Every structure is written in structure tokens, then in C-alpha cells.
Amino acid sequence: MTPQVKICGLTTAAGVAAASGADYLGFIFFPASPRNLMPAQAAGLAKGVSQPTVAVMVDPDDTLLDTIFAEFKPHYIQLHGNESPARVAQIKSAFKTPVIKAFKIRTGDDVAKAHAYEKAADMLMFDAKAPEGLPGGNGLSFDWKLLAGRSFGRPWFLSGGLNADNVEEALRISGAAMVDVSSSVESEPGVKDPALVRGFIEQVKRIRL
């Protein structure tokens, strides 16, 4: 089996084009992020792409969700904040869109929290716990052994500090079948480097699980 790849935090047409070999494309709606977009920008970048698109948000209220869905119609919503299982289920139902729930990982207890979301979310994501105010895209990793041998009721992504040099080891240790990358394929915060994007995707697609 070949791992799947999500390129997250896309902000330019060149980045989107470079990610043509990815399985998912992520667009961020969070003002504190250097990758933050307006809904119209995301809609323009995603026009004509063949892959599923993901709208990434942090503890969004319904007003923000309404604003995004008025112009951008993502295939998935990714929730990267402190949303409860009930809130995840509510968002999924109200917007009739599958949800990816992300978790900030530092210890095994952080990983275990994901089990409470298996009925509410459609996919899970395990990312490194970052400094306060920075939900993701920081180039930080966590101990992949925390995921080794674990099973979940939903498909899941490994994220945090992945790059073309370490992704094969990360997949082998964690047991992940899907990976998410953002900052390690950038030339500067918020700007994807097309060569790094293509190189990461090519490296992942050479791996057989």
C-alpha cells in the first residue's frame, strides 16, 4: 500500500500546482497563521483541482463556517482546536461535510483522547503539541513511538515535523498510512517551495507499507 499525502497551508497557485500528486489539499482559515486565507482566495486556488480540499480551522464558530461555505466548498473540514466530540458532530451535521479532528500530541495520554472522537469525526490527525497560540505548522515533531501498535476506529494522519528525509522512518515507527505536511515544504512561512512539495510527495509515493 502506498501512503497518502496531504499538503496543507497552500497559499499560491504555484504551490497548488506542485501538489498535483498529493491526495488532499489543505487551506487554512486562521488569522494567526502565516498561511491564513480569505474564502474567495481559497476558492480561486482550488478551482479545477481534482483532489479533495480541506478547510482547516481552529475552534470556529458558526459565523466563520457560514462565511467560508458561502464562497469555498471544501470536501472536508479540519478542526485543529479544542472542539469537543459534541461540537465536532454538530459541525459535521450542520454543514453536511466530513470532519478531520486534529490532536496536539506530547504524551500517550494526548493520543488516548482521540478515542472519544471516533464516532464524531471521519478521520483523525496527530500533530505535535506546539507553544500556546500556535496550533500547527511549526515544524515540530513528537515521539512517533507513542502511536506504534495503536489502532483507531477511523483513518488517521501523522503530522508534525515531517520532511522527505524522515517521513519513511516516521511511517515505519508510527504505523501511519497517511501524512500531512506544511512548514517543511516552504521557502518561507506561508509560501510553499514547489521543488520541496514535489520532492516530499515523490518520496512518500516511493514507500510501500
RAJOMO-V863819 format. One line per field, one symbol per residue. phi: phi as a letter, one per 40 degrees, with the letter a starting at -180 (. if undefined). A space follows every 10 residues. Layout:
phi=???
This chain:
phi=.cccbbcbgc bbcccccccc cccabbbbba dcccbcbcdc cccccccgcc ccbbccbbfc cccccccccc bbbccbbbbb bbccdccdcc cdccbfbcbb bcbcbbbccc ccccccbccc ccababbccb ddgbcigbgc bbccccccgc bbcbcacbbh gcaccbcccc ccccgcbbbb baccbbcadg bccdcccccc cccccccbc
